[in-house]
Amino acid sequence: RALQFEPDVVVLVGHDDDAERAVRHVASILAAEIAIPYRPLAEIASRAGVAPGMSEQEIRRRLTPETEAILGWTYHRIAEICRERGIDPVWVFLPFLIEAVEEADPILIRHAREAGFAILDLSRLYAGRDIGDLRIADWDLHHPNVEGHGMIAGRLHAFLRDRAVSAQER
């Protein structure tokens, strides 16, 4: 749907659970016996031994060894769609506000880089801060409050501005 707005940049926000979330999504589709329209994903499911009638839990168990293949294909497909339309694909690692994160998962960064995304790693965005002060609510460990969003926006703006300046200089 985002493509209808003809963006210049697409920002894919990545989190520590991206790989597992991709597997859960594919497993839920397969458990509902919905045909996967992408041959590479269908081949991954076939290679994993997924068959109609399996529970979502069993499908997830079988797909788990294929986690990187699913994640890699997903990232490549998103970046490919962007490039086909002249859109700059940007991948941003954004940690949850559960605990301080020293670095993004290198597997996620590797797959984003191999797919052709420009990468903004915000893993240390909250360094030196009490992350509890940046949550929208004490019970919400995922979503930042106004101040946290301001920090994210500031770093993202600077990154995109610097990319635009570099592109103009070329």
HELIX and SHEET records of a PDB file:
HELIX    1   1 ALA A    2  PHE A    5  5                                   4    
HELIX    2   2 ASP A   18  ALA A   31  1                                  14    
HELIX    3   3 ARG A   39  ARG A   47  1                                   9    
HELIX    4   4 GLU A   56  LEU A   63  1                                   8    
HELIX    5   5 THR A   64  GLU A   66  5                                   3    
HELIX    6   6 THR A   67  GLU A   84  1                                  18    
HELIX    7   7 PRO A  106  ALA A  115  1                                  10    
HELIX    8   8 ILE A  131  LEU A  134  5                                   4    
HELIX    9   9 VAL A  146  GLU A  169  1                                  24    
SHEET    1   A 3 VAL A   9  GLY A  14  0                                        
SHEET    2   A 3 ASP A  88  PHE A  93  1                                        
SHEET    3   A 3 ALA A 118  ASP A 121  1                                        
SHEET    1   B 2 ARG A 135  ALA A 137  0                                        
SHEET    2   B 2 ASP A 140  PRO A 144 -1                                        
END                                                                             
